Amino acid sequence: MSKKIIFMGTPDFSVPILKSLYNSNIKIETVNTQPPKKKLRGQKIIKSPVHIESDKLGIPVRHPEKLNNEEDFNFIKTSGIKYVVVVAYGQIIPKKILNISEMLFLNIHASLLPRWRGAAPIQRAIIEMDSFTGISIMKVEPKLDTGPYMMQEKIKLEGNENFNVLSKKLSILGSKLILESLEKLEKKKAKFVYQDDSRATYAKKIEKKESEVNWNISAKNLIAKINGLNPIPGVWFKHLNTRLKIIEAVEVSQSGKIGEVLDNYLTIACKDKAIKILMIQKEGKNALNAKSFLAGYKIKKGEIVN
């Protein structure tokens, strides 16, 4: 397979897919990614993971603040490219660009569409304790994640994956499926399936307020949330005005008042059963296992945390 593409992507999730395309016989003419950002302290410039990897591979990079300008439109239109591969780019692609004739925009979306359209499909699948998730290779349309898909493949969720673990699994799967998709397109064997809008669910962007612990839910639901929001932004609670982030926890068959510390080993009661915290992080410090953490920080049995 020998062809030229434009790649659009930004976060870590996109990097294995970029590398997979690069290591095939596909020529990546250019990469579009989100602009570098200034770090608050020291004003250090931080490039996106895709930008960093593209520099290593020697691929030209473009990083416009917005794509709705004549320069980028003309660049894409006159590129002679047939396929644009989009993977968590982080910008809405203008309709004017999507309508460029004889150019197909393919999106690698981390869910089994029409379930979990939107910004946070991996997190929502974990938080909602889905039995399966997967990858959809779809045509990009102006409306968010509504385009027909040409390939889907599912994977089973074991129930203990956090965001990082599941993201890596899905990125590897996406790397495989995009190569198969491009091969099908070249052989004119691709078939697109329209989504059933009546079955659509939406993976809204994670909001900061979702990070604070709600002990008034079941232990099972709380662990799903901890896993889904790990590592960023994480799930935290306050103890004596100190913010503590829960990195890892398990469900245990104990009970008590909601938010009650049930023993001296970081077991805390929920609405149904309790969680035992295995890894925890004090704000501004490194994550520690519960035993190491409790050697220097005391949370007493019988306390109520919020």
C-alpha positions in Angstrom: 0.0 0.0 0.0 1.6 3.3 -1.1 -0.3 6.5 -0.8 -0.1 10.0 0.7 -2.2 11.3 3.6 -2.5 14.3 6.0 -2.7 13.3 9.7 -4.6 15.4 12.2 -4.1 14.5 15.9 -2.9 15.8 19.2 -2.8 13.7 22.4 -0.9 10.5 23.5 -3.8 8.4 22.1 -2.9 9.6 18.6 0.8 8.8 18.7 0.8 4.9 18.2 -1.6 5.5 15.2 0.7 8.1 13.7 3.7 5.7 14.1 1.8 2.8 12.6 1.0 4.8 9.5 4.6 6.1 9.3 6.0 2.5 9.5 3.8 1.3 6.7 4.3 2.4 3.1 2.1 5.4 3.6 3.6 8.9 3.1 2.5 11.4 5.7 2.8 14.7 3.8 2.1 16.8 6.9 0.7 16.6 10.4 -1.8 19.1 11.9 -1.9 19.3 15.7 -2.9 21.7 18.4 -0.5 24.7 18.9 2.2 24.6 21.5 1.3 25.9 24.9 3.2 28.0 27.4 3.7 26.3 30.8 2.6 28.6 33.6 5.9 28.6 35.4 9.0 29.7 33.4 6.9 30.2 30.3 8.4 26.9 28.8 6.8 26.0 25.5 5.1 22.6 25.6 4.4 20.8 22.3 1.6 18.2 21.9 2.6 14.5 22.0 1.9 14.3 18.3 4.0 17.3 17.6 6.9 15.8 19.5 6.7 12.5 17.7 6.4 14.2 14.3 9.6 16.1 15.0 11.3 12.8 15.8 10.1 11.2 12.6 10.9 14.3 10.5 7.3 15.0 9.4 6.4 18.6 8.7 4.0 20.0 11.3 1.3 22.7 11.1 -0.4 24.0 14.2 -2.9 26.7 13.4 -5.0 28.1 16.3 -8.1 27.5 14.0 -8.5 25.9 10.7 -11.1 28.4 9.4 -8.6 30.5 7.5 -7.7 30.8 3.8 -4.1 29.7 4.2 -4.9 26.3 5.7 -7.9 25.8 3.4 -5.7 26.4 0.3 -2.9 24.3 1.7 -5.2 21.3 2.1 -7.1 21.9 -1.1 -4.0 22.1 -3.3 -2.1 19.2 -1.5 -3.3 16.6 -3.9 -4.1 14.4 -0.9 -6.9 11.8 -1.1 -7.2 10.9 2.5 -7.0 12.8 5.8 -6.8 10.7 8.9 -8.2 12.4 12.1 -7.5 11.1 15.6 -8.5 13.2 18.6 -7.4 16.4 16.8 -9.2 18.7 19.2 -10.6 21.1 16.7 -13.8 21.2 14.6 -12.9 20.9 11.0 -14.7 23.5 9.0 -17.4 22.4 6.6 -15.6 24.2 3.8 -12.6 21.9 4.2 -14.7 18.8 4.6 -16.4 19.6 1.3 -13.2 19.7 -0.7 -13.9 17.4 -3.7 -12.2 14.0 -4.0 -10.9 14.2 -0.4 -12.1 11.8 2.3 -11.7 12.7 6.0 -11.5 9.5 8.1 -11.9 9.7 11.9 -10.7 7.0 14.3 -13.2 7.3 17.2 -12.7 5.4 20.5 -16.2 3.9 20.9 -18.7 1.7 19.1 -20.7 4.4 17.5 -23.4 5.6 17.9 -22.6 5.0 21.6 -20.5 7.7 23.1 -20.3 10.3 20.5 -18.3 13.3 21.7 -15.2 14.3 23.6 -14.7 11.7 26.3 -15.7 8.2 25.0 -13.1 6.2 26.8 -13.8 7.8 30.2 -17.5 7.5 29.9 -17.3 3.8 28.9 -15.4 3.1 32.1 -17.5 5.3 34.3 -20.7 3.7 33.0 -19.3 0.2 33.4 -19.9 -0.8 29.8 -19.3 -4.4 29.0 -17.7 -3.6 25.7 -16.2 -0.7 23.8 -14.1 -0.4 20.7 -13.0 1.6 17.7 -15.0 3.0 14.8 -13.5 4.2 11.6 -15.9 6.8 10.3 -16.3 9.5 7.7 -16.1 13.0 9.3 -19.2 15.1 8.9 -20.0 18.6 10.1 -22.1 17.3 13.0 -20.1 15.7 15.9 -19.4 12.0 15.3 -22.5 11.4 13.2 -20.8 10.2 10.0 -21.3 6.7 8.6 -18.6 4.2 9.7 -16.8 1.7 7.5 -15.2 -0.5 10.2 -15.8 -1.3 13.8 -14.2 -3.7 16.2 -15.0 -4.3 19.8 -13.1 -5.3 22.9 -14.4 -6.6 26.2 -13.9 -4.5 29.3 -12.7 -6.4 32.3 -14.0 -3.9 34.8 -10.6 -2.9 36.3 -9.1 -0.8 33.4 -8.3 2.8 34.1 -8.2 5.5 31.4 -4.5 5.0 30.5 -4.8 1.2 30.2 -7.9 1.3 28.0 -6.6 4.2 25.9 -3.5 2.2 25.0 -5.5 -0.8 24.0 -7.8 1.2 21.8 -5.0 3.1 20.2 -3.3 -0.1 19.2 -6.6 -1.4 17.8 -7.1 1.9 15.9 -3.6 1.5 14.5 -4.6 -1.8 12.9 -8.0 -0.8 11.7 -6.9 2.4 9.9 -4.4 0.5 7.8 -7.1 -2.1 7.0 -9.5 0.7 6.1 -7.2 2.5 3.8 -6.5 -0.8 2.1 -10.2 -1.4 1.6 -10.7 2.1 0.2 -7.8 1.6 -2.3 -9.4 -1.7 -3.5 -12.8 -0.1 -3.6 -14.2 -2.6 -1.1 -15.2 -0.1 1.6 -18.8 0.0 2.7 -20.1 2.7 4.9 -22.9 2.1 7.4 -25.1 4.9 8.5 -25.5 5.3 12.3 -28.9 4.8 14.0 -29.3 8.3 15.6 -32.1 6.9 17.9 -29.4 4.9 19.7 -26.9 7.7 20.2 -25.4 8.5 23.5 -23.0 11.4 24.2 -19.7 11.4 26.0 -19.6 15.0 27.3 -16.3 16.6 28.2 -15.1 15.8 31.7 -15.8 18.7 34.0 -13.7 19.6 37.1 -16.7 19.2 39.5 -16.8 15.5 38.5 -13.5 15.0 40.2 -14.8 15.5 43.8 -15.8 12.3 45.6 -19.4 11.5 46.1 -19.6 8.9 48.8 -23.3 8.7 48.4 -23.1 6.2 45.6 -22.2 2.5 45.5 -18.6 1.4 46.0 -18.8 -0.2 42.5 -19.8 3.0 40.9 -17.2 5.0 42.7 -14.4 2.7 41.7 -15.6 2.9 38.1 -15.3 6.7 38.3 -11.9 6.5 40.0 -10.7 4.3 37.1 -12.3 6.4 34.4 -10.8 9.7 35.6 -7.3 8.2 36.4 -4.8 9.9 35.9 -6.4 13.2 34.9 -8.2 14.9 36.4 -8.5 12.1 39.1 -11.0 11.7 41.9 -10.2 13.4 45.2 -11.7 14.1 48.7 -10.8 16.5 51.4 -9.5 15.6 54.8 -8.7 18.5 57.2 -8.6 20.9 54.2 -6.0 18.6 52.5 -6.9 17.4 49.1 -6.2 13.7 48.6 -6.5 12.0 45.2 -7.5 8.3 45.0 -5.3 6.6 42.4 -6.5 3.0 43.0 -9.1 1.3 45.1 -11.1 -1.9 45.4 -14.6 -2.7 46.6 -14.9 -4.4 50.0 -18.0 -5.9 51.7 -18.0 -3.5 54.7 -20.5 -0.8 55.6 -21.0 2.2 57.8 -22.1 5.8 57.6 -21.6 7.4 54.2 -18.0 8.7 54.1 -17.0 7.0 57.4 -13.5 5.8 57.8 -14.0 2.1 58.8 -10.5 1.1 59.9 -6.9 2.3 60.0 -6.2 1.1 56.5 -8.1 3.7 54.4 -11.4 1.8 54.1 -14.2 4.3 53.6 -17.9 3.6 53.5 -20.1 4.4 50.5 -23.9 4.2 50.1 -23.5 0.5 49.3 -20.5 -1.3 50.6 -17.1 0.4 50.9 -13.8 1.1 49.1 -10.3 0.2 50.3 -7.8 2.7 48.9 -4.7 1.1 47.6 -2.9 4.1 46.1 -3.3 7.7 47.1 -1.7 11.1 46.4 -1.5 14.1 48.6 -1.8 17.4 46.6 1.7 18.4 45.4 3.3 15.1 46.3 4.0 11.8 44.7 1.5 8.9 44.7 2.1 6.3 47.4 0.6 3.0 48.4 -1.7 3.1 51.4 0.8 1.7 53.8 3.5 4.2 52.9 1.1 7.1 52.9 -0.3 6.2 56.4 3.2 6.0 57.8 3.3 9.8 57.5 -0.3 10.9 57.5 -3.1 9.9 59.9 -6.7 9.4 59.0 -8.4 7.9 62.1 -11.1 5.2 62.2 -14.5 6.8 62.8 -13.8 10.1 61.0 -16.2 11.3 58.3 -14.5 12.5 55.2 -16.1 14.7 52.5 
